[in-house]
Amino acid sequence: MSEETKNSIRTFIREAMQKSGDHGTFGDHESLFSSGRLDSLTMMNLVMFLESNFSIDFSKFEFDVDLVDSIHAIDLLIKNLNESICPL
């Protein structure tokens, strides 16, 4: 995933955290949902953000919170989906 893509996801997550009163920092490997820092409503908003901005269709595979629980996990998800669509 490009740094621009990661930054747009970081911005979305940072804004969601700030809306819930969490102004702390977070790393790319840090759990966002399993840790309780973000809630299920935010997860739904993140899924819609990823679907509209990165053409991810979550209805095509079994959803698991681990797929979107960190920036790193989202990065892997996008890479894996891109590789399955456009294998080298």
Buried (B, 14 or more C-beta within 10 A) or exposed (E): BEEEBBEBBBEBBBEBBEEEEBEEEBEEEBBBBEEEBBEEEBBEBBBEBBEEEBEBEBEEEEEEEEBBBBBBBBBEBBEEBBEEEEEE
